[in-house]
C-alpha cells in the first residue's frame, strides 16, 4: 500500500460532521465490495475513533483538525484485498500502549470505543505523529466469497522496540 491515501478528508472536530464521515466511509467500503453488515461495522469503528478524538484528545473542542485517509487494499496473490483507514489529529499525544478500553466487567454506559474498533477491524495500530497528535491506522480485510464468519484469534503487541506504535492484528482462521 502506498503512504498517501487515495481519498483524504479534512474536517473539524465538531460532532455534527460525524454522520457525514460515517456515510462516506460506509459508501466507499460498499464500493470496495464489503457487504452491508461489514460496511456498518467499519463506519461504526470510524465513528468511535472520531468520537474518542473529540472527547478525549481535543477535550470536546469543536474547531480542531482531523484528517481521514481511505485507500482500498487491492487483491494480490497473497491478499484478498480490503480497506485501509487512517485518522490523524493534532490532539495531545499519549503512549500508544495506553490506548485500551476499560475493563468489560466494568458495566456502565460508554467507554467501549477502543473495544469496538479492535473487534471490528482486522488490524489496528496507534502511533504518535511527528511533532504533535496521534495516528490511528485500521485495516479491514475483505472476506473471501466462500468464507463464513468465524471467531477470531486476536494478537496484541505493545513492544517498546516498536517505538511509538501499538498494533493489534487479528488473523483470519
N, C-alpha and C positions, 0 to 999 in steps of 0.2 A: 504494500500500500504506500502511496505517496504521502509526504508530510503535509502538503496543503490539501485541505478538504475540497471536494468538488462543489459543495454548497456551503456558503458561510452566511450566517445571520447574526447581526448585532442588534441587541435590544437593551433597554434599560431595565433595571431590577424592579419594575412595577408589576405586581401580581396580575394586573389587568391583561398583560400580554402572554400569560401562561397558556391560555386557551389556544391562541394562535400558534404558539410554538408546538404544543401537543398535536394540533391538527396537521401542521407542516410535517413533523416527523412521522406521524401515522400515515399520511398520504405517500410520503417517499418510501416508507417501509413496504407499503402495499404495492407500489410500482416495482420495487425490487423483487417482490414475489412472496412476501410473508402473508399468511392468512389473517383474517380479521382479528382473531384472538391474539396472535403474536403482535400485530400492529398496535392493538390496545395496550398490551403489556409494555412494549417499547416506549410508547407515548407516556405511559404511567411512570416508567423509570426516569424519563427526561423531566417530567413534571416534578417528581420528588427531588431530583437533583437541583433543579432551578429553585424550588421552594426552600431547600436547605441553604442554598447560596444567599437568597434574600433574607431568610430568617436568621441564620447563624453567621454567615460570612459578612454580610453587609448590615447586620443588626437592624433589619427592616427598613433600611434606606431605599427609597423608590427611584433613585436617579443615578444609580451606578451601572457601569457597563458589564454586559455578559455576552460572550460570543459562543455560538453553537456552530460546530462544523459537522457536516454529514457527508459520508462517502460510501458508495457500495463496495463491498468486497466481491470482486468478480470470481467466478468459479475458476479453479485451476486444477491441474492433475492431482494436487494434494488437498484441495479445499472445495467445499460445496458453495462457497460464497456467503454473503451476509451483508451486514451494515456496521459501519464504524461511526460512532458519535463522540465528538469531543466537546467539552464545555469548559470554557476558560473564564476566569473572573479576575478582578483586582482586589479581592477581599483579603482579609487577614490570613496570613499563612499559618497552617497548623502542620504538625508532623503527620505525614501520610498514614503511618501506622495507627494513629489515634482515630482515624475515620472508621468508626464502627458504631452500630446502633446499641441502644440499651438492651439489657437482658430481656429476652422474650418472656421470661417468667414475671417480669415487672409489668403487669397488665394494667394499662391505662391508655387513654386516647393519645394519639400522636407518637412521634419518635421512632417510627418504623421505616423511614425513608431509605436508610442505608441497607436494611434487611431486604426491602423490596427490590432495590436496584441490584443487589447481589443475587437474589433469587431469579430475577427476570433475565438478566444478561449473562452471557457465557464468559465474558472476560470483563473485569472492572479494575482499573488502576487509577490511583490518585498520585499526583506529584506536585511539588512546588514549582511555580513558574520562576524564571529568572527575574529578579527584582521584586515583584510583588504578585500576590494572587496564587491561585491553585488551578490545576487542570485535572479534569475527570475524563478518562477515556473509557468508553463502553463499547463492547463488541457483541453482536448477536449473530450467530451463525444460522443460515437458512437450513431448515430441516430437509433431509433427503425425502423425496416423494414417497418412498416406501417405508420411511421410518416412523414408528409410532412414538408418541411422547413417553419418555422414561424418566425415572427418578435420576437425579444427578449425583455424580461423585464430585464433591467440592474440594478444591485445594486452595489454600490461602497461604501466601508467603509474605512475611514482613521481615526482610533481611536487611540489616544495616549495610551490607555490601551493595545493595541496590540503590544506595544514595537516598535521594528524596522521594522514592517511589514506594507505593504499596500496591500489590497486584493480587487479584483473585481470579483464578480461572476455573472453569467447570468443564470437565471432559464429557463428551457425548459418548456414552457407552451403549 
